[in-house]
Amino acid sequence: LYPLTSSPHVLLGEEIMSQTDFKRIGESDVAYLEGTIVPIPINDIEVATSSLPSGSVECKIVPTSQKQPRNAIYVGNLQLGDLNRKLKEQGLMSSLRLGPLPCGSVPVRKTPPDHLVIDGDLSDEYFFIRNMLYDQFTIL
């Protein structure tokens, strides 16, 4: 049996929605949000709450006054075989084998837990392959 879990119900106001850049991934829209979650008094809730579990608390996200620098978030599932095919379409020599995918003089490898590593000198070929990798992901 799986344990029961609950998901928070959060309302996104116009202020935070106007600052949010949603990206389409499959059938979903995703975005990185930064803010503070605060409870909403019951009399301020404009949506029907009858469908929520008893004891639920409605919350909203309030944007933070200063955005903190953060690393990019790469969303997607890259298979080295897909990259190999795309590199060949671009005329680059690559061969899929056990271990790193050699892309000309720039090997690409996966390391646990699903990290991608690009090795090689900072050359035109390196940046071309890196850009091809980035194109395979949605970056938040």
N, CA, C and O atoms as a MOPAC input file, in Angstrom:
PM7 MOZYME 1SCF
protein

 N      0.83400 1    -1.18800 1     0.00000 1
 C      0.00000 1     0.00000 1     0.00000 1
 C      0.86900 1     1.23900 1     0.00000 1
 O      1.93900 1     1.26500 1     0.60900 1
 N      0.40600 1     2.24600 1    -0.67800 1
 C      1.13000 1     3.51000 1    -0.74000 1
 C      0.60100 1     4.44200 1     0.34800 1
 O     -0.60300 1     4.46900 1     0.60600 1
 N      1.49200 1     5.20900 1     0.99000 1
 C      1.01700 1     6.14200 1     2.01200 1
 C      0.21400 1     7.27700 1     1.37300 1
 O      0.47400 1     7.67100 1     0.23600 1
 N     -0.74300 1     7.78500 1     2.10400 1
 C     -1.53500 1     8.90400 1     1.62400 1
 C     -0.69500 1    10.17400 1     1.70900 1
 O      0.00400 1    10.39800 1     2.69700 1
 N     -0.76600 1    10.98500 1     0.69100 1
 C     -0.05100 1    12.25800 1     0.69800 1
 C     -1.03700 1    13.35500 1     0.38500 1
 O     -2.09300 1    13.10800 1    -0.19800 1
 N     -0.69600 1    14.55500 1     0.76700 1
 C     -1.55000 1    15.68600 1     0.45000 1
 C     -0.73600 1    16.70700 1    -0.32000 1
 O      0.47600 1    16.82200 1    -0.13400 1
 N     -1.40000 1    17.43500 1    -1.17400 1
 C     -0.75300 1    18.48000 1    -1.95600 1
 C     -1.30300 1    19.81500 1    -1.50100 1
 O     -2.51000 1    19.95600 1    -1.30100 1
 N     -0.43300 1    20.79600 1    -1.33500 1
 C     -0.93400 1    22.11500 1    -0.92100 1
 C     -1.69800 1    22.76600 1    -2.06400 1
 O     -1.36600 1    22.57200 1    -3.23300 1
 N     -2.70000 1    23.52300 1    -1.72600 1
 C     -3.46900 1    24.27300 1    -2.70500 1
 C     -3.03100 1    25.72300 1    -2.57400 1
 O     -3.27500 1    26.35700 1    -1.54800 1
 N     -2.39000 1    26.24600 1    -3.59900 1
 C     -1.82500 1    27.59200 1    -3.54100 1
 C     -2.44600 1    28.42700 1    -4.64800 1
 O     -2.51100 1    27.99400 1    -5.79800 1
 N     -2.89700 1    29.61500 1    -4.30300 1
 C     -3.44500 1    30.54600 1    -5.28100 1
 C     -2.32500 1    31.46100 1    -5.76500 1
 O     -1.55000 1    31.98600 1    -4.96400 1
 N     -2.24700 1    31.64600 1    -7.06400 1
 C     -1.25000 1    32.54800 1    -7.62600 1
 C     -1.94400 1    33.83700 1    -8.03400 1
 O     -2.80000 1    33.83900 1    -8.91800 1
 N     -1.57500 1    34.92500 1    -7.39000 1
 C     -2.19500 1    36.21700 1    -7.66600 1
 C     -1.62900 1    36.86300 1    -8.92000 1
 O     -0.64900 1    36.39100 1    -9.49600 1
 N     -2.27700 1    37.96700 1    -9.33500 1
 C     -1.85900 1    38.66700 1   -10.54400 1
 C     -0.42000 1    39.16500 1   -10.44400 1
 O      0.31200 1    39.14400 1   -11.43300 1
 N     -0.01300 1    39.61000 1    -9.26100 1
 C      1.33000 1    40.16400 1    -9.10100 1
 C      2.40500 1    39.13000 1    -9.42900 1
 O      3.34200 1    39.41600 1   -10.17500 1
 N      2.26600 1    37.93000 1    -8.87000 1
 C      3.29300 1    36.91400 1    -9.13300 1
 C      3.13900 1    36.31500 1   -10.52300 1
 O      4.13700 1    35.94200 1   -11.14100 1
 N      1.90800 1    36.21400 1   -11.03300 1
 C      1.70500 1    35.68000 1   -12.38000 1
 C      2.33300 1    36.59000 1   -13.43400 1
 O      2.83700 1    36.10400 1   -14.44700 1
 N      2.30600 1    37.89900 1   -13.20700 1
 C      2.87900 1    38.82200 1   -14.18100 1
 C      4.40400 1    38.73800 1   -14.20800 1
 O      5.02900 1    39.17300 1   -15.17600 1
 N      5.01000 1    38.18200 1   -13.15300 1
 C      6.46100 1    38.06200 1   -13.07000 1
 C      6.95000 1    36.65600 1   -13.39400 1
 O      8.14600 1    36.37800 1   -13.30100 1
 N      6.03400 1    35.76700 1   -13.77500 1
 C      6.37100 1    34.36000 1   -13.96000 1
 C      6.44600 1    34.00300 1   -15.43500 1
 O      5.56300 1    34.36100 1   -16.21400 1
 N      7.50900 1    33.29200 1   -15.81700 1
 C      7.71500 1    32.87500 1   -17.19300 1
 C      7.45400 1    31.36900 1   -17.28900 1
 O      8.33000 1    30.56100 1   -16.98000 1
 N      6.25000 1    31.00100 1   -17.71700 1
 C      5.88800 1    29.58800 1   -17.84200 1
 C      6.47300 1    29.00400 1   -19.11600 1
 O      6.54400 1    29.68200 1   -20.14100 1
 N      6.89300 1    27.73900 1   -19.05200 1
 C      7.40600 1    27.00200 1   -20.20100 1
 C      6.52900 1    25.76500 1   -20.38000 1
 O      6.12900 1    25.13300 1   -19.40300 1
 N      6.23400 1    25.42700 1   -21.62900 1
 C      5.40900 1    24.26300 1   -21.93900 1
 C      6.30600 1    23.03000 1   -21.99600 1
 O      7.27800 1    23.00100 1   -22.75000 1
 N      5.97900 1    22.00900 1   -21.19700 1
 C      6.67300 1    20.73000 1   -21.22700 1
 C      5.59500 1    19.65900 1   -21.36700 1
 O      4.83400 1    19.40600 1   -20.43300 1
 N      5.54000 1    19.04400 1   -22.52500 1
 C      4.49000 1    18.06000 1   -22.77500 1
 C      3.13800 1    18.73600 1   -22.70600 1
 O      2.86100 1    19.66800 1   -23.46000 1
 N      2.29700 1    18.26500 1   -21.79900 1
 C      0.96200 1    18.83800 1   -21.63500 1
 C      0.87400 1    19.77700 1   -20.43900 1
 O     -0.21800 1    20.21300 1   -20.07600 1
 N      2.01700 1    20.09500 1   -19.82000 1
 C      2.02200 1    20.91800 1   -18.61100 1
 C      2.77100 1    22.22200 1   -18.83800 1
 O      3.67300 1    22.30400 1   -19.67200 1
 N      2.37900 1    23.23900 1   -18.07900 1
 C      3.11200 1    24.49400 1   -18.03500 1
 C      3.84200 1    24.52700 1   -16.70400 1
 O      3.22400 1    24.34700 1   -15.65500 1
 N      5.15600 1    24.75700 1   -16.73300 1
 C      5.95000 1    24.78900 1   -15.50800 1
 C      6.69600 1    26.11300 1   -15.42600 1
 O      6.95900 1    26.75900 1   -16.44100 1
 N      7.03000 1    26.50400 1   -14.20500 1
 C      7.77000 1    27.74100 1   -13.99400 1
 C      8.49100 1    27.65900 1   -12.65800 1
 O      8.12400 1    26.87000 1   -11.78700 1
 N      9.50300 1    28.46800 1   -12.50900 1
 C     10.20200 1    28.60700 1   -11.24000 1
 C      9.58000 1    29.79900 1   -10.53500 1
 O      9.52800 1    30.89800 1   -11.08600 1
 N      9.10900 1    29.58000 1    -9.31800 1
 C      8.51200 1    30.65500 1    -8.53200 1
 C      9.36300 1    30.91100 1    -7.30500 1
 O      9.86600 1    29.98000 1    -6.67500 1
 N      9.51800 1    32.17400 1    -6.97600 1
 C     10.24200 1    32.53600 1    -5.76700 1
 C      9.36500 1    33.49100 1    -4.97600 1
 O      8.95500 1    34.53900 1    -5.47700 1
 N      9.08400 1    33.12000 1    -3.74000 1
 C      8.22300 1    33.95700 1    -2.92700 1
 C      8.02300 1    33.35400 1    -1.56100 1
 O      8.67900 1    32.38200 1    -1.18700 1
 N      7.11100 1    33.94000 1    -0.82500 1
 C      6.78100 1    33.47800 1     0.51400 1
 C      5.34600 1    32.96800 1     0.50300 1
 O      4.45300 1    33.63400 1    -0.02000 1
 N      5.12300 1    31.79800 1     1.07500 1
 C      3.77600 1    31.24200 1     1.15300 1
 C      3.12300 1    31.76000 1     2.43400 1
 O      3.65300 1    31.59000 1     3.53200 1
 N      1.97200 1    32.39100 1     2.27000 1
 C      1.25000 1    32.93900 1     3.42100 1
 C     -0.19100 1    32.44000 1     3.39100 1
 O     -0.76800 1    32.28200 1     2.31500 1
 N     -0.78300 1    32.18600 1     4.57600 1
 C     -2.18300 1    31.73800 1     4.61100 1
 C     -3.12900 1    32.86900 1     4.22400 1
 O     -2.84200 1    34.04500 1     4.44900 1
 N     -4.26400 1    32.48800 1     3.63500 1
 C     -5.29600 1    33.45700 1     3.26500 1
 C     -6.43800 1    33.31600 1     4.26000 1
 O     -6.91700 1    32.20500 1     4.48700 1
 N     -6.88900 1    34.42800 1     4.86600 1
 C     -8.05700 1    34.33900 1     5.74900 1
 C     -9.26400 1    33.79700 1     4.98600 1
 O     -9.46100 1    34.13700 1     3.81900 1
 N    -10.06700 1    32.96400 1     5.63100 1
 C    -11.20800 1    32.29300 1     4.98600 1
 C    -12.13000 1    33.28700 1     4.28900 1
 O    -12.62100 1    32.98900 1     3.20000 1
 N    -12.38300 1    34.44900 1     4.86900 1
 C    -13.32700 1    35.38700 1     4.26300 1
 C    -12.75900 1    36.07200 1     3.01300 1
 O    -13.50600 1    36.74000 1     2.29800 1
 N    -11.44500 1    35.92100 1     2.72900 1
 C    -10.84500 1    36.50800 1     1.52600 1
 C    -10.80300 1    35.53500 1     0.35100 1
 O    -10.42500 1    35.92400 1    -0.75300 1
 N    -11.18100 1    34.29200 1     0.56700 1
 C    -11.09800 1    33.28900 1    -0.49200 1
 C    -12.27100 1    33.46800 1    -1.44500 1
 O    -13.43000 1    33.46200 1    -1.03000 1
 N    -11.95800 1    33.62700 1    -2.71900 1
 C    -12.99000 1    33.86200 1    -3.72900 1
 C    -13.38200 1    32.59300 1    -4.46800 1
 O    -14.33000 1    32.60700 1    -5.25300 1
 N    -12.67500 1    31.50100 1    -4.23300 1
 C    -12.99700 1    30.26200 1    -4.94400 1
 C    -13.75500 1    29.33200 1    -4.01500 1
 O    -13.67400 1    29.45300 1    -2.79300 1
 N    -14.49000 1    28.40400 1    -4.60500 1
 C    -15.23700 1    27.43500 1    -3.80100 1
 C    -14.25700 1    26.50300 1    -3.11000 1
 O    -13.35700 1    25.95400 1    -3.74600 1
 N    -14.43000 1    26.32700 1    -1.81200 1
 C    -13.52500 1    25.47300 1    -1.05000 1
 C    -14.18500 1    24.16700 1    -0.64700 1
 O    -13.61100 1    23.39500 1     0.12100 1
 N    -15.38100 1    23.91100 1    -1.15300 1
 C    -16.09000 1    22.69600 1    -0.73800 1
 C    -15.37600 1    21.43000 1    -1.21000 1
 O    -15.56200 1    20.36400 1    -0.62200 1
 N    -14.56300 1    21.53200 1    -2.26200 1
 C    -13.89300 1    20.34300 1    -2.77800 1
 C    -12.57900 1    20.06000 1    -2.04900 1
 O    -11.93800 1    19.04200 1    -2.31200 1
 N    -12.17400 1    20.93900 1    -1.14400 1
 C    -10.91600 1    20.73800 1    -0.42800 1
 C    -11.12900 1    19.85400 1     0.78900 1
 O    -12.20800 1    19.87700 1     1.38100 1
 N    -10.12800 1    19.07800 1     1.17700 1
 C    -10.24800 1    18.25200 1     2.38000 1
 C    -10.45700 1    19.13500 1     3.62000 1
 O     -9.98300 1    20.27000 1     3.68100 1
 N    -11.17900 1    18.58200 1     4.60200 1
 C    -11.41100 1    19.36900 1     5.81200 1
 C    -10.07700 1    19.64300 1     6.49500 1
 O     -9.16800 1    18.81300 1     6.46700 1
 N     -9.97500 1    20.81400 1     7.10400 1
 C     -8.73600 1    21.19600 1     7.77500 1
 C     -7.71800 1    21.81300 1     6.83300 1
 O     -6.61200 1    22.14900 1     7.25600 1
 N     -8.07500 1    21.96900 1     5.54800 1
 C     -7.14400 1    22.56900 1     4.59200 1
 C     -6.98600 1    24.05300 1     4.86200 1
 O     -7.89400 1    24.70800 1     5.37500 1
 N     -5.84600 1    24.56000 1     4.51900 1
 C     -5.58300 1    25.98800 1     4.63600 1
 C     -5.24400 1    26.50300 1     3.25200 1
 O     -4.34700 1    25.98000 1     2.59000 1
 N     -5.96200 1    27.53000 1     2.81400 1
 C     -5.65000 1    28.15300 1     1.53400 1
 C     -4.44300 1    29.06300 1     1.72400 1
 O     -4.32500 1    29.75200 1     2.73700 1
 N     -3.55300 1    29.05800 1     0.74300 1
 C     -2.35300 1    29.88400 1     0.82100 1
 C     -2.16300 1    30.62300 1    -0.49000 1
 O     -2.75000 1    30.26700 1    -1.51100 1
 N     -1.33700 1    31.65200 1    -0.44600 1
 C     -0.93500 1    32.34700 1    -1.66400 1
 C      0.56700 1    32.57600 1    -1.59800 1
 O      1.16900 1    32.55500 1    -0.52400 1
 N      1.15400 1    32.79400 1    -2.75300 1
 C      2.58000 1    33.08500 1    -2.81500 1
 C      2.74700 1    34.57800 1    -3.03200 1
 O      2.20100 1    35.14900 1    -3.97600 1
 N      3.50900 1    35.20100 1    -2.14600 1
 C      3.79800 1    36.62200 1    -2.24500 1
 C      5.21800 1    36.76000 1    -2.78600 1
 O      6.14500 1    36.18100 1    -2.21900 1
 N      5.41000 1    37.51700 1    -3.87500 1
 C      6.76000 1    37.64600 1    -4.42300 1
 C      7.72200 1    38.24900 1    -3.39600 1
 O      7.34600 1    39.11200 1    -2.60200 1
 N      8.96100 1    37.77700 1    -3.43000 1
 C      9.97400 1    38.35300 1    -2.55100 1
 C     10.39300 1    39.70100 1    -3.11700 1
 O     10.31300 1    39.93700 1    -4.32200 1
 N     10.84000 1    40.58100 1    -2.22600 1
 C     11.20800 1    41.92000 1    -2.67200 1
 C     12.49200 1    41.91000 1    -3.49900 1
 O     12.63400 1    42.70400 1    -4.42900 1
 N     13.42300 1    41.02200 1    -3.16800 1
 C     14.66700 1    40.92700 1    -3.91700 1
 C     14.86000 1    39.49300 1    -4.38000 1
 O     14.88300 1    38.57000 1    -3.56600 1
 N     14.99800 1    39.31000 1    -5.66800 1
 C     15.24200 1    37.96800 1    -6.18300 1
 C     16.69400 1    37.59800 1    -5.95500 1
 O     17.60300 1    38.38400 1    -6.21900 1
 N     16.89300 1    36.39800 1    -5.46300 1
 C     18.23300 1    35.88900 1    -5.21400 1
 C     18.76300 1    35.20800 1    -6.46900 1
 O     17.99700 1    34.58200 1    -7.20200 1
 N     20.08000 1    35.32400 1    -6.72900 1
 C     20.62800 1    34.58900 1    -7.87000 1
 C     20.45600 1    33.08300 1    -7.66200 1
 O     20.52400 1    32.59900 1    -6.53300 1
 N     20.23700 1    32.36100 1    -8.72900 1
 C     20.05300 1    30.91700 1    -8.63700 1
 C     20.61800 1    30.26300 1    -9.88200 1
 O     20.81700 1    30.91400 1   -10.90800 1
 N     20.87100 1    28.97600 1    -9.78000 1
 C     21.31500 1    28.20100 1   -10.92900 1
 C     20.12400 1    27.87700 1   -11.81100 1
 O     18.99300 1    27.78200 1   -11.33600 1
 N     20.38700 1    27.70900 1   -13.09000 1
 C     19.33100 1    27.31900 1   -14.01700 1
 C     18.88100 1    25.89800 1   -13.68900 1
 O     19.65900 1    25.08500 1   -13.19000 1
 N     17.63000 1    25.61900 1   -13.97200 1
 C     17.06700 1    24.28200 1   -13.77600 1
 C     16.76700 1    23.72100 1   -15.16600 1
 O     16.00900 1    24.31300 1   -15.93400 1
 N     17.36800 1    22.57700 1   -15.47800 1
 C     17.18600 1    21.92900 1   -16.77600 1
 C     16.15600 1    20.81900 1   -16.61400 1
 O     16.34600 1    19.89200 1   -15.82600 1
 N     15.05900 1    20.92200 1   -17.37400 1
 C     13.98100 1    19.94800 1   -17.28200 1
 C     13.94400 1    19.14500 1   -18.57900 1
 O     13.87400 1    19.71000 1   -19.67100 1
 N     13.99100 1    17.84000 1   -18.44500 1
 C     13.93600 1    16.96300 1   -19.60500 1
 C     14.65200 1    15.66500 1   -19.30600 1
 O     15.23700 1    15.49800 1   -18.23600 1
 N     14.60500 1    14.76400 1   -20.23800 1
 C     15.24600 1    13.46200 1   -20.07700 1
 C     16.03600 1    13.16800 1   -21.35100 1
 O     15.49000 1    12.64300 1   -22.32100 1
 N     17.30600 1    13.50500 1   -21.33800 1
 C     18.14600 1    13.30700 1   -22.51200 1
 C     18.72800 1    11.91100 1   -22.52200 1
 O     19.29800 1    11.45400 1   -21.53200 1
 N     18.58200 1    11.24800 1   -23.63400 1
 C     19.22300 1     9.96400 1   -23.85300 1
 C     20.40500 1    10.20700 1   -24.78000 1
 O     20.27900 1    10.92800 1   -25.77000 1
 N     21.55200 1     9.61100 1   -24.46700 1
 C     22.73000 1     9.80800 1   -25.30200 1
 C     22.48900 1     9.33700 1   -26.73100 1
 O     23.07500 1     9.88000 1   -27.66800 1
 N     21.63200 1     8.33400 1   -26.90800 1
 C     21.29100 1     7.88000 1   -28.25500 1
 C     20.61800 1     8.97700 1   -29.07000 1
 O     20.88700 1     9.11900 1   -30.26300 1
 N     19.74000 1     9.75800 1   -28.42800 1
 C     19.09100 1    10.88000 1   -29.11300 1
 C     20.11600 1    11.93200 1   -29.50700 1
 O     20.07600 1    12.46500 1   -30.61600 1
 N     21.03800 1    12.22900 1   -28.58700 1
 C     22.08600 1    13.20500 1   -28.88800 1
 C     22.96100 1    12.69800 1   -30.04100 1
 O     23.32200 1    13.46700 1   -30.93200 1
 N     23.29500 1    11.42400 1   -30.02200 1
 C     24.10600 1    10.82300 1   -31.08100 1
 C     23.43800 1    11.01500 1   -32.44100 1
 O     24.10100 1    11.37900 1   -33.41200 1
 N     22.13400 1    10.77300 1   -32.51300 1
 C     21.38800 1    10.93700 1   -33.74800 1
 C     21.39400 1    12.38700 1   -34.22000 1
 O     21.57700 1    12.65300 1   -35.40800 1
 N     21.19700 1    13.32400 1   -33.29800 1
 C     21.17400 1    14.74400 1   -33.65800 1
 C     22.55500 1    15.22000 1   -34.12200 1
 O     22.66100 1    16.02900 1   -35.04300 1
 N     23.60800 1    14.71100 1   -33.47600 1
 C     24.95500 1    15.08700 1   -33.89800 1
 C     25.23100 1    14.59600 1   -35.31500 1
 O     25.82300 1    15.31900 1   -36.11700 1
 N     24.80900 1    13.37800 1   -35.62600 1
 C     25.00900 1    12.83900 1   -36.97900 1
 C     24.21500 1    13.63500 1   -38.01000 1
 O     24.67500 1    13.83200 1   -39.13400 1
 N     23.01700 1    14.09600 1   -37.62800 1
 C     22.22100 1    14.93600 1   -38.52700 1
 C     22.94900 1    16.23400 1   -38.85200 1
 O     22.77000 1    16.79300 1   -39.93400 1
 N     23.77300 1    16.72000 1   -37.91600 1
 C     24.53600 1    17.94900 1   -38.11000 1
 C     25.89600 1    17.69300 1   -38.77600 1
 O     26.66900 1    18.62600 1   -38.99500 1
 N     26.17700 1    16.43200 1   -39.09300 1
 C     27.42200 1    16.10300 1   -39.76900 1
 C     28.60900 1    15.88700 1   -38.85400 1
 O     29.74100 1    15.82200 1   -39.33300 1
 N     28.38800 1    15.77200 1   -37.54100 1
 C     29.48400 1    15.51400 1   -36.61200 1
 C     29.66700 1    14.01500 1   -36.42700 1
 O     28.69400 1    13.26900 1   -36.32600 1
 N     30.89000 1    13.59200 1   -36.38500 1
 C     31.19700 1    12.18100 1   -36.16400 1
 C     30.97300 1    11.84700 1   -34.68800 1
 O     31.54500 1    12.48400 1   -33.80300 1
 N     30.15600 1    10.86400 1   -34.44000 1
 C     29.92700 1    10.38200 1   -33.07800 1
 C     29.54800 1     8.91500 1   -33.17600 1
 O     29.00100 1     8.46800 1   -34.18500 1
 N     29.84200 1     8.17700 1   -32.12800 1
 C     29.47700 1     6.75600 1   -32.13500 1
 C     29.03000 1     6.36200 1   -30.74000 1
 O     29.74000 1     6.56500 1   -29.75500 1
 N     27.83800 1     5.79500 1   -30.68300 1
 C     27.27900 1     5.37700 1   -29.40500 1
 C     27.91900 1     4.05900 1   -28.99300 1
 O     27.91500 1     3.08600 1   -29.74700 1
 N     28.46500 1     4.04400 1   -27.79600 1
 C     29.10000 1     2.85100 1   -27.24400 1
 C     28.98500 1     2.92200 1   -25.73000 1
 O     28.44400 1     3.88600 1   -25.18800 1
 N     29.48200 1     1.92300 1   -25.06200 1
 C     29.46800 1     1.92700 1   -23.60500 1
 C     30.44300 1     2.99100 1   -23.11800 1
 O     31.59500 1     3.01000 1   -23.55200 1
 N     30.01100 1     3.86600 1   -22.23500 1
 C     30.87500 1     4.93300 1   -21.73600 1
 C     30.53000 1     6.26200 1   -22.38600 1
 O     29.40500 1     6.45100 1   -22.84900 1
 N     31.48700 1     7.18600 1   -22.42600 1
 C     31.21100 1     8.51300 1   -22.98600 1
 C     30.85900 1     8.44600 1   -24.46800 1
 O     31.32000 1     7.56600 1   -25.19400 1
 N     30.03900 1     9.38900 1   -24.89500 1
 C     29.69200 1     9.52800 1   -26.30500 1
 C     30.71700 1    10.45800 1   -26.93300 1
 O     30.70000 1    11.66000 1   -26.66800 1
 N     31.62000 1     9.91800 1   -27.77200 1
 C     32.60900 1    10.79600 1   -28.38700 1
 C     31.96500 1    11.64300 1   -29.48400 1
 O     31.42000 1    11.10800 1   -30.45000 1
 N     32.03000 1    12.94700 1   -29.33400 1
 C     31.46500 1    13.89000 1   -30.29700 1
 C     32.63000 1    14.67600 1   -30.87600 1
 O     32.94500 1    15.76200 1   -30.38900 1
 N     33.26900 1    14.14600 1   -31.90200 1
 C     34.49900 1    14.75800 1   -32.40000 1
 C     35.54500 1    14.64500 1   -31.30400 1
 O     35.86300 1    13.54500 1   -30.85200 1
 N     36.07600 1    15.77400 1   -30.88100 1
 C     37.07500 1    15.78000 1   -29.80400 1
 C     36.45500 1    16.11400 1   -28.44900 1
 O     37.17900 1    16.35900 1   -27.48400 1
 N     35.12200 1    16.12800 1   -28.36600 1
 C     34.41900 1    16.52800 1   -27.13400 1
 C     33.54800 1    15.37700 1   -26.65200 1
 O     32.44600 1    15.19100 1   -27.16800 1
 N     34.01000 1    14.59400 1   -25.67300 1
 C     33.16200 1    13.51000 1   -25.16400 1
 C     32.07300 1    14.02700 1   -24.21500 1
 O     32.29400 1    14.95000 1   -23.43100 1
 N     30.89800 1    13.40800 1   -24.31000 1
 C     29.77200 1    13.72100 1   -23.42100 1
 C     29.45000 1    12.44100 1   -22.67200 1
 O     29.35400 1    11.36800 1   -23.26800 1
 N     29.28100 1    12.56200 1   -21.34400 1
 C     28.97300 1    11.37300 1   -20.55200 1
 C     27.93800 1    11.71100 1   -19.49500 1
 O     27.79300 1    12.85900 1   -19.07600 1
 N     27.22800 1    10.68300 1   -19.08000 1
 C     26.26700 1    10.80600 1   -17.97900 1
 C     26.92200 1    10.26900 1   -16.71500 1
 O     27.61300 1     9.25000 1   -16.74100 1
 N     26.69400 1    10.97100 1   -15.60700 1
 C     27.17500 1    10.50700 1   -14.31600 1
 C     25.98400 1    10.46600 1   -13.36600 1
 O     25.01700 1    11.20300 1   -13.55700 1
 N     26.04300 1     9.61500 1   -12.34600 1
 C     24.92200 1     9.56300 1   -11.39700 1
 C     24.80100 1    10.88300 1   -10.65800 1
 O     25.82800 1    11.51600 1   -10.41300 1
 N     23.66800 1    11.31600 1   -10.30700 1
 C     22.32300 1    10.79200 1   -10.57700 1
 C     21.69200 1    11.51000 1   -11.75700 1
 O     20.76000 1    12.28400 1   -11.53800 1
 N     22.11600 1    11.31600 1   -12.94600 1
 C     21.59300 1    11.95200 1   -14.16400 1
 C     22.22200 1    13.30700 1   -14.45800 1
 O     21.53800 1    14.21400 1   -14.93200 1
 N     23.49300 1    13.45400 1   -14.18900 1
 C     24.21200 1    14.66500 1   -14.58000 1
 C     24.87000 1    14.42100 1   -15.92700 1
 O     25.25200 1    13.29600 1   -16.24600 1
 N     24.99800 1    15.47200 1   -16.70900 1
 C     25.71700 1    15.39900 1   -17.97400 1
 C     27.02500 1    16.14800 1   -17.83300 1
 O     27.06000 1    17.24000 1   -17.26700 1
 N     28.10300 1    15.56900 1   -18.34300 1
 C     29.41300 1    16.18900 1   -18.28600 1
 C     29.93300 1    16.29900 1   -19.70700 1
 O     29.93100 1    15.32300 1   -20.45700 1
 N     30.38300 1    17.50700 1   -20.07700 1
 C     31.00100 1    17.73500 1   -21.37700 1
 C     32.47500 1    18.00100 1   -21.11300 1
 O     32.82200 1    18.93100 1   -20.38500 1
 N     33.33300 1    17.19400 1   -21.69900 1
 C     34.77600 1    17.36400 1   -21.53300 1
 C     35.35600 1    17.94600 1   -22.81600 1
 O     34.79800 1    17.78300 1   -23.90100 1
 N     36.48000 1    18.62300 1   -22.66900 1
 C     37.17300 1    19.10500 1   -23.86700 1
 C     37.60400 1    20.54300 1   -23.73300 1
 O     37.22400 1    21.24900 1   -22.80000 1
 N     38.40900 1    20.95700 1   -24.69200 1
 C     38.87900 1    22.34500 1   -24.74700 1
 C     37.72000 1    23.25200 1   -25.12400 1
 O     36.78800 1    22.83600 1   -25.81200 1
 N     37.79000 1    24.49700 1   -24.66500 1
 C     36.75000 1    25.47200 1   -24.99600 1
 C     36.95900 1    25.94100 1   -26.43400 1
 O     37.62700 1    26.94100 1   -26.69400 1
 N     36.37800 1    25.20300 1   -27.33500 1
 C     36.54600 1    25.44900 1   -28.77000 1
 C     35.18000 1    25.67500 1   -29.40200 1
 O     34.15500 1    25.55900 1   -28.73000 1
 N     35.16200 1    25.99300 1   -30.67800 1
 C     33.88900 1    26.13900 1   -31.39500 1
 C     33.08600 1    24.84600 1   -31.33500 1
 O     31.86500 1    24.87200 1   -31.18400 1
 N     33.77900 1    23.71400 1   -31.45600 1
 C     33.10900 1    22.41100 1   -31.41700 1
 C     32.47100 1    22.17900 1   -30.04100 1
 O     31.34000 1    21.70200 1   -29.95100 1
 N     33.19400 1    22.51600 1   -28.98000 1
 C     32.68800 1    22.36700 1   -27.61200 1
 C     31.39400 1    23.16400 1   -27.44600 1
 O     30.39600 1    22.62500 1   -26.96800 1
 N     31.40100 1    24.45600 1   -27.83900 1
 C     30.22400 1    25.30300 1   -27.64400 1
 C     29.07300 1    24.87800 1   -28.55200 1
 O     27.91100 1    25.01100 1   -28.17000 1
 N     29.37100 1    24.37300 1   -29.73600 1
 C     28.34000 1    23.87200 1   -30.62800 1
 C     27.62500 1    22.67800 1   -29.98600 1
 O     26.39600 1    22.60800 1   -29.98200 1
 N     28.40700 1    21.74600 1   -29.44800 1
 C     27.82300 1    20.56000 1   -28.80600 1
 C     27.07200 1    20.95100 1   -27.54000 1
 O     25.99300 1    20.42200 1   -27.27100 1
 N     27.62800 1    21.86200 1   -26.76900 1
 C     26.93600 1    22.32500 1   -25.56200 1
 C     25.59300 1    22.95400 1   -25.92400 1
 O     24.59100 1    22.68600 1   -25.26100 1
 N     25.55700 1    23.77400 1   -26.95000 1
 C     24.30100 1    24.39100 1   -27.37300 1
 C     23.30000 1    23.34900 1   -27.86200 1
 O     22.10000 1    23.48800 1   -27.62600 1
 N     23.77600 1    22.31400 1   -28.53700 1
 C     22.87900 1    21.23000 1   -28.95700 1
 C     22.28800 1    20.53200 1   -27.73600 1
 O     21.11100 1    20.17200 1   -27.73900 1
 N     23.09700 1    20.33700 1   -26.68800 1
 C     22.59300 1    19.74000 1   -25.45000 1
 C     21.53600 1    20.63500 1   -24.81800 1
 O     20.46800 1    20.16200 1   -24.43000 1
 N     21.83000 1    21.92000 1   -24.71400 1
 C     20.87600 1    22.84600 1   -24.10500 1
 C     19.54600 1    22.84000 1   -24.85300 1
 O     18.48800 1    22.97200 1   -24.23700 1
 N     19.59200 1    22.68700 1   -26.17400 1
 C     18.36500 1    22.68100 1   -26.96400 1
 C     17.47800 1    21.49200 1   -26.65300 1
 O     16.29400 1    21.50800 1   -26.99100 1
 N     18.01700 1    20.46000 1   -26.01800 1
 C     17.25500 1    19.25900 1   -25.68200 1
 C     16.46300 1    19.42500 1   -24.38400 1
 O     15.66100 1    18.55900 1   -24.03400 1
 N     16.68100 1    20.52300 1   -23.67500 1
 C     16.04800 1    20.73800 1   -22.37300 1
 C     15.20100 1    21.99500 1   -22.39200 1
 O     15.38900 1    22.87800 1   -23.22800 1
 N     14.26600 1    22.06200 1   -21.46000 1
 C     13.58600 1    23.29500 1   -21.14700 1
 C     14.33400 1    23.87000 1   -19.94600 1
 O     14.51300 1    23.19400 1   -18.93300 1
 N     14.76400 1    25.11000 1   -20.06700 1
 C     15.58100 1    25.72300 1   -19.01400 1
 C     14.72400 1    26.71900 1   -18.25900 1
 O     14.17900 1    27.65500 1   -18.84400 1
 N     14.60600 1    26.51100 1   -16.94600 1
 C     13.84700 1    27.42300 1   -16.08200 1
 C     14.80700 1    28.32200 1   -15.33500 1
 O     14.37700 1    29.16800 1   -14.55000 1

